[in-house]
Amino acid sequence: MSTFNVLVVCTANHCRSPIAEQLLTAAVAEQFDDDNSWNISSAGTDVDRIRPLHIFADEVLRERGVLVPGHRAVQVTREQILEADLILAAARQHRAAVVTMAPPALGRTFTIRQFARLVDQIEPITAADSVELGLQLVEDAKLARGMMQPVPVEQDDVADPMGRPLTVFRECADQLDDAVRRILRPLHLSASING
């Protein structure tokens, strides 16, 4: 069975990218009835040590009903980037780091909020399987990117909540949850021909 590989990237893979990874995993499972065809992972551009999920990141996910398996921070690799069909970065600096490490990934690397903004501009997509939906979503977003004007940094970046209070982690999770919902909104599975 083929998969649609999504890689979410932030700095330390301790707060933003694992929150986004888990929110997207939960939303995809709900939308596509747990068909496991989207493989969602996360990594960091500057992981100084292997850490578990930040305690506040864990708390904001639990508040949303998302239970996180044992997360351990990992450093992003060129291989991960090249295997990904879609790379969603927390901020522009992470997008730049990804593309510097693997230039062929340029066309499929976005900040997560930028990608949501682009997806807002595309028509609904219907396909027989969720992998096809994901691949078409990336293609349509690429086309939309060429037609949109740049926006201020704060509209594309998710600010780092590290070292900040729980309320800032909640704001971060709200931004990521909003982006995830917008990204999946246009995707619709068609009825199975064989079913």
TORBANU-149020 format. One record per atom (N, C-alpha, C, O): residue in one letter; z, x, y. Coordinates in steps of 0.2 Angstrom, whole numbers, plus 5000, padded with zeros to 4 digits. Atoms other than C-alpha are relative to their C-alpha. Layout:
AZXY;...
//
This chain:
M500050044994;M500050005000;M500050045006;M500450095007;S500149964994;S499550075017;S500649985005;S500949925004;T499450014995;T500850085031;T499750025007;T499350055008;F500149984993;F500750085050;F500650045002;F501250015003;N499449954998;N501850235056;N500150005007;N499750025011;V499750004993;V502850215072;V500550055001;V501050054997;L499549954999;L503850365079;L500249995007;L499849985012;V499750014994;V505050335093;V500450075002;V500750094998;V499849944998;V505550485103;V500450005006;V500249975011;C499649994994;C506950535115;C500250075000;C499950114997;T499749935000;T507950695119;T500350024994;T500150064990;A499549985005;A509350705107;A500049964993;A500349974989;N500150055005;N508850565095;N500849984998;N501049974992;H499350025000;H510650505098;H500249935003;H500649905001;C499950064997;C510450355109;C499449965001;C499349914997;R500650044999;R508850285115;R499549994995;R499449934993;S500550015006;S507650325101;S500349964994;S499949924991;P499850045006;P508750265087;P500249935002;P500149884997;I500050074998;I509150105097;I499449974999;I499349914996;A500650035000;A507350075099;A499749994993;A499449944991;E500250005007;E506950115081;E500349944996;E500049914993;Q499750055004;Q508249995074;Q499849935003;Q499749884999;L500350064998;L507749855086;L499349984998;L499249924996;L500750015002;L505949875082;L500049984992;L499649944990;T500050015007;T506349885063;T500249934999;T499949894995;A499750065001;A507349725064;A499549945002;A499449894999;A500550044997;A506049635075;A499449994995;A499149944994;V500650005005;V504549685063;V500249974994;V499849934991;A499850045006;A505549625048;A500049935001;A499849894996;E499950084998;E505849455056;E499349985001;E499149924998;Q500650024998;Q504049445062;Q499550004994;Q499149954993;F500550005006;F503149495046;F500449994993;F500150014988;D499650025006;D504449435033;D500150064995;D500050054989;D499849945004;D505049605027;D499550034996;D499650044990;D500549975004;D503349665021;D500050074999;D499650104995;N500049935000;N503849845024;N499450045001;N499450104999;S500649964999;S502149895030;S500050045006;S499650085007;W499949964995;W502749965046;W500650054999;W501150034997;N499549955001;N503650125044;N500250035007;N499950075010;I499849984994;I504750155059;I500550065000;I501050054996;S499549955000;S505650315062;S500150035007;S499850015012;S499849974993;S506450415077;S500250074999;S500450104994;A499949935000;A506650595082;A500150025007;A500049985012;G499949984993;G507150695097;G499650075002;G499450114997;T500449944998;T506250835107;T500550065001;T500250115002;D499549954999;D507850935110;D500749984996;D501249975000;V499450025004;V509050905096;V500450074999;V500250114995;D499649945000;D510451035098;D500450014994;D500650064991;R499650005007;R511450985082;R499949934997;R499749885000;I500150075004;I511350845069;I500649965002;I501249985001;R499550044998;R512350705076;R499949934997;R499349914996;P500050075002;P512750525070;P499749965007;P499749995012;L500150054995;L512250375081;L500550005005;L501150005003;H499550014995;H513150375098;H500449944999;H500149894997;I499650055002;I514650265096;I499849935004;I499949885002;F500250054996;F514050155111;F499349974998;F499249914998;A500650025002;A512350145104;A500149964994;A499849904993;D499850045006;D513050085087;D500349935002;D500149885000;E499750064998;E514049955097;E499549955003;E499649895001;V500550044997;V512649885107;V499549974994;V499349914995;L500550035005;L511549865091;L500449954996;L500149904994;R499550055003;R513049775082;R500049945004;R500049885001;E500050064996;E513149655096;E499449965000;E499449905001;R500650035001;R511349615093;R499949984993;R499349964991;G500150025007;G511649585075;G499650054995;G499450044990;V500349945004;V510849755069;V500550054998;V500850085001;L499649955003;L511749855057;L499650064998;L499150064995;V500449945000;V511250035057;V500250044994;V500850054993;P499949965005;P511150135041;P500250075003;P500150085009;G499849944998;G511850315042;G499550045004;G499150085000;H500549974996;H510850385056;H500250085001;H500850095002;R499949934999;R510750575058;R499450035005;R498850025003;A500549984996;A509850655073;A499550054997;A499850104993;V500549965002;V508250745069;V499550035005;V499449995010;Q500549974995;Q507050865079;Q499349984998;Q499149984992;V500750025001;V505350795081;V499550064997;V499650125000;T500549955003;T503950895071;T499349985002;T499149935003;R500750014999;R502150915074;R499749964995;R499349924996;E500250045005;E501850845057;E500249925001;E499749885000;Q499850074999;Q502850685061;Q499549975005;Q499349915005;I500550034995;I501750665077;I499349994997;I499149934999;L500750015003;L500150685068;L499949954995;L499449924994;E500050055004;E500650565055;E500149935003;E499949885000;A499850064997;A501150435067;A499349965003;A498949995006;D500550044997;D499950295072;D500149985007;D499749965011;L499850024993;L500950255087;L500650045002;L501150044998;I499449964998;I502150365096;I500349965007;I499949965012;L499750034995;L503350275108;L500650045003;L501150064999;A499549964997;A504350385120;A500549975005;A500349925008;A499550034995;A505950345130;A499850015007;A499949965011;A500249994993;A505250425145;A499450055000;A499250074995;R500649974999;R503750515152;R500150084998;R499650114995;Q499949945002;Q504550685149;Q499950014992;Q499750064990;H500150005007;H504550645130;H499349994998;H499150024993;R500850015002;R502750585130;R499750075001;R499350094997;A500449934999;A502250755138;A500250054995;A499850094993;A499849955005;A503250855125;A499749984994;A499450034990;V500450025006;V502450755111;V499350025000;V499050054996;V500749984999;V500750785118;V499850075000;V499350104998;T500049935000;T501050965121;T500050034993;T499750084992;M499949985007;M501650985103;M499449994996;M499250034991;A500650025004;A500150895096;A499549965004;A499549905005;P500450034996;P498750865108;P499549944997;P499449895001;P500450055003;P497750755096;P500349935001;P500049885000;A499650065000;A499150625098;A499949965007;A500249915008;L500050024993;L498750595117;L499849925000;L500249895003;G500250074999;G497850425114;G500449954997;G500449894999;R499650055003;R499150345104;R500850025002;R501249994998;T499349984997;T500750415114;T500149965006;T499749975011;F499850034994;F501550305127;F500750005001;F501150014996;T499350015000;T503250275134;T500049924998;T499549894998;I499950075003;I503950115126;I499949945005;I499649895004;R500050064995;R504050015142;R499250005003;R499049955005;Q500750004998;Q502250075147;Q499649964995;Q499149924997;F500350035005;F501650015130;F500149925001;F499649895000;A499950074999;A502449845133;A499649975005;A499349925005;R500450024994;R501649835150;R499349994998;R498949945000;L500750015002;L499949865142;L499949944996;L499449914996;V500150065005;V500149745128;V500149935004;V499749895001;D500050064996;D500549615141;D499349985002;D499249925004;Q500750024998;Q498749625146;Q499549984995;Q498949974997;I500550015006;I497949605129;I500049934997;I500549904998;E500150065003;E497349455120;E500449994994;E500550054991;P499750015006;P498249385105;P499650034994;P499050034995;I500449965005;I497749485089;I500249964993;I500849954992;T499950035006;T497549395072;T499750054995;T499150074995;A500349965005;A497349495056;A500349984993;A500849954993;A499750025007;A497649475037;A500650044998;A501050024994;D499449965002;D498949615036;D500350035006;D499950045011;S499649974994;S500249695048;S499850075001;S499850095007;V500249944999;V499549865046;V499350005005;V499350035010;E500650014996;E497849805053;E500249985007;E499950005012;L499750024994;L498849715067;L500250065004;L500050065010;G499849944996;G499649875072;G499550055002;G499550075008;L500649954998;L498049985072;L499649965006;L499450005010;Q500450044994;Q497149845083;Q500450005006;Q500150015012;L499650004994;L498649835095;L500050075003;L499950075010;V500149944997;V498550025098;V499350015003;V499350035009;E500750004997;E496650015101;E500049965006;E499749985011;D500050054994;D496849865113;D500450035006;D500250025011;A499649974995;A498249955122;A499750065004;A499750075010;K500449954998;K497150105124;K499549985006;K499450015011;L500550034996;L495850005132;L500349975007;L500149985012;A499750034994;A497049915144;A500350065004;A500350055010;R499849954996;R497750085149;R499550035005;R499750055011;G500549984995;G496150135157;G499849955005;G499549975010;M500150054994;M496149975168;M500649995004;M500549955009;M499450014997;M497949985174;M500150055005;M500050115004;Q499749954995;Q498650065190;Q500650034998;Q501050004994;P499349975002;P500050195188;P500649965004;P500449925009;V499450034997;V501750125192;V500650055001;V500550114998;P499549964999;P503350205198;P500450024994;P500449984989;V499649975006;V504350315185;V500549954997;V500549944991;E499550045003;E505750195184;E499749934996;E500149904993;Q500350065003;Q504550055178;Q499850024993;Q499749984988;D500349975006;D503950165163;D500650034996;D500550034990;D499549965003;D505550265159;D500649964998;D500849915002;V499350025001;V507150215150;V500550055001;V500550104998;A499549954998;A508550305158;A500550024995;A500749984991;D499649975006;D509650415147;D500749975002;D501049985007;P499350024999;P511350325145;P500650054998;P501250034999;M499549955002;M512250475138;M500550025005;M500350035011;G499549994995;G513850505146;G500249955005;G500749955009;R499950064996;R513850335154;R500449954996;R500549954990;P499650055003;P514950185151;P499649954995;P499049954995;L500350055004;L514550045138;L499549965003;L499049945001;T500450054996;T513849935151;T499350035001;T498850005001;V500649974999;V512450065154;V499650004993;V499049994993;F500450015007;F512050065135;F499849934999;F499249934996;R500250065000;R511949885136;R499349995004;R498949955001;E500650004996;E510649895150;E499450034996;E498950014996;C500549965003;C509750025140;C499749964994;C499149954993;A500250045006;A509649915124;A499749945002;A499249924999;D500450064997;D509149765135;D499350025001;D498849985000;Q500749984999;Q507649865141;Q499650014994;Q499049994994;L500449985006;L507149925124;L499949934996;L499349934993;D500150075004;D507449745116;D499449965003;D499049935000;D500550034996;D506349675130;D499350034998;D498849994997;A500649975002;A504949805126;A499849984993;A499249974992;V500150015007;V505049775108;V499749934999;V499249924996;R500250075000;R504849585110;R499349995003;R498949965000;R500750014997;R503349605121;R499550044996;R498950014996;I500549965004;I502549735110;I499849954994;I499249954992;L500250045006;L502549615095;L499849935002;L499549904997;R500150074999;R502249455104;R499249984999;R499149924996;P500750025001;P500249455103;P499850004992;P499349984991;L500249995007;L500249495084;L500249944995;L500749914995;H499950065004;H499949355072;H499650014993;H499050034993;L500349995007;L499649365053;L499649944998;L499849884999;S500450065002;S498249255047;S500249984993;S500550024989;A499850025007;A498449155031;A499650044995;A499050054996;S500349955005;S498049255016;S499449964996;S499549904994;I500650035004;I496349215008;I500149994993;I499949944990;N499950015007;N496949244991;N500649954998;N500749934993;G499450045002;G498549144993;G499849934999;G500349894998;
//
